[in-house]
Amino acid sequence: MDKDNIKVMVAGPEHEIYVDTILETIAEAAKVRGTGIAKRTHEYVAKKMMEAKAVIALSADGQFAGFSYIETWENKRYVTTSGLIVHPDFRGLGLAKRIKDLTFTLARTRWPHAKIFSLTSGAAVMKMNTELGYKPATFADLTDDEAFWKGCEGCINVDVLHRTQRRYCICTAMLFDPEEHLPAKIDEQTLARIRYLDEIEE
């Protein structure tokens, strides 16, 4: 598979047809790794696409290749990039890095003053986070928003989080300083759509 034939883009409503495949791919990856993952519904992921808060990768012939999404917390003071997945058929092409770069840029473009954080148990994601300027953090450095922590309830390791009074878990917390520069570009058409969505929210 030629990596140049895979397009990484901000997802839109037209990509909802891939949601079930995305959820299946995430669930299978969690099983293989034997790690926990916060479960998301079809409606949740589709909404992220509608709101221009997701990034999708597709092959030239329309096959699903990868995905990630973003969420905001505490009145947009904090942002998370989550659910990074690459389909097994497209691994080893540097696709996770391309998705991570665009997701990160999308978050930085929309909420330039927000702190961006990541909870992960994957070494590859930790490496990408470090390259983007994230630093290891304590759970106390992250958002207090109960809606965020509720997302952990679907993880198989949630008992650890409960036992430690949310001080730590299997995942490593990483936090980004918003003074860093953008590593990737977002096209004008997508930026126009984001501005329109932000106006509707307000």
VENTA-V607881 format. One record per pair of residues at least 12 apart in sequence whose C-alpha atoms are under 6 Angstrom apart, sorted by sequence separation. I is the first residue (numbers start at 1). GAP is how many residues later the second one is. D is the distance in Angstrom with one decimal. If there is no record, write none. Layout:
i=I gap=GAP d=D
i=I gap=GAP d=D
This chain:
i=55 gap=12 d=5.6
i=69 gap=12 d=5.8
i=70 gap=12 d=6.0
i=55 gap=13 d=5.3
i=69 gap=13 d=5.4
i=54 gap=14 d=5.8
i=68 gap=14 d=5.9
i=54 gap=15 d=4.0
i=68 gap=15 d=5.0
i=53 gap=16 d=5.7
i=68 gap=16 d=4.3
i=53 gap=17 d=5.3
i=67 gap=17 d=5.7
i=67 gap=18 d=5.4
i=66 gap=19 d=5.4
i=66 gap=20 d=4.1
i=65 gap=21 d=5.8
i=66 gap=21 d=5.7
i=65 gap=22 d=5.1
i=65 gap=25 d=5.9
i=139 gap=28 d=5.6
i=16 gap=30 d=5.6
i=13 gap=36 d=5.7
i=78 gap=36 d=5.1
i=80 gap=36 d=5.6
i=137 gap=36 d=5.2
i=12 gap=37 d=4.8
i=13 gap=37 d=4.9
i=77 gap=37 d=4.7
i=78 gap=37 d=4.8
i=79 gap=37 d=4.6
i=80 gap=37 d=5.1
i=136 gap=37 d=5.9
i=137 gap=37 d=5.0
i=11 gap=38 d=5.1
i=12 gap=38 d=5.5
i=78 gap=38 d=5.8
i=80 gap=38 d=5.9
i=136 gap=38 d=4.3
i=137 gap=38 d=6.0
i=135 gap=39 d=5.3
i=134 gap=40 d=5.8
i=135 gap=40 d=5.3
i=134 gap=41 d=5.0
i=134 gap=42 d=4.1
i=11 gap=43 d=5.4
i=133 gap=43 d=6.0
i=10 gap=44 d=5.9
i=11 gap=44 d=5.1
i=10 gap=45 d=4.4
i=11 gap=45 d=5.5
i=9 gap=46 d=5.6
i=9 gap=47 d=5.6
i=8 gap=48 d=5.8
i=8 gap=49 d=4.3
i=7 gap=50 d=5.5
i=121 gap=50 d=4.5
i=7 gap=51 d=5.4
i=120 gap=51 d=4.8
i=121 gap=51 d=6.0
i=6 gap=52 d=5.5
i=119 gap=52 d=5.6
i=120 gap=52 d=5.4
i=6 gap=53 d=4.3
i=119 gap=53 d=5.5
i=5 gap=54 d=5.9
i=6 gap=54 d=6.0
i=119 gap=54 d=4.7
i=5 gap=55 d=5.4
i=118 gap=55 d=5.8
i=118 gap=56 d=5.2
i=117 gap=57 d=5.5
i=117 gap=58 d=4.3
i=116 gap=59 d=5.8
i=116 gap=60 d=5.1
i=115 gap=61 d=5.9
i=115 gap=63 d=6.0
i=113 gap=65 d=5.8
i=105 gap=77 d=5.7
i=3 gap=90 d=5.8
i=38 gap=113 d=5.8
i=38 gap=114 d=5.3
i=39 gap=115 d=5.3
i=38 gap=116 d=4.9
i=38 gap=117 d=4.9
i=37 gap=118 d=4.8
i=36 gap=119 d=4.7
i=36 gap=120 d=4.9
i=36 gap=121 d=5.9
